Amino acid sequence: MISNPALPRAIPVPVPVAIPVREWLPWALFVGAVMLFLLYLVGLEQGATALVGGTGVHEWLHDSRHLLGFPCH
């Protein structure tokens, strides 16, 4: 390979092999809690354990309930 003095030389940068568990575990727990809350909203809200009164949440999430296989009527 012929080197060209006009081009800058690439400096190798060390790439970390793995992310330590203590760094990604809090994010994984947070994302898991958010996903469980969204699953509750889509699947169970407006049922026996409704947190929000009325039918607004049910109507907003109606099609997503059917898409995910939850019966709602």
Secondary structure, DSSP 8 states (H G I E B T S, - for coil): ----TTS---------S---HHHHHHHHHHHHHHHHHHHHHHHTTTSTT-SS-SSHHHHHTHHHHHHTT----
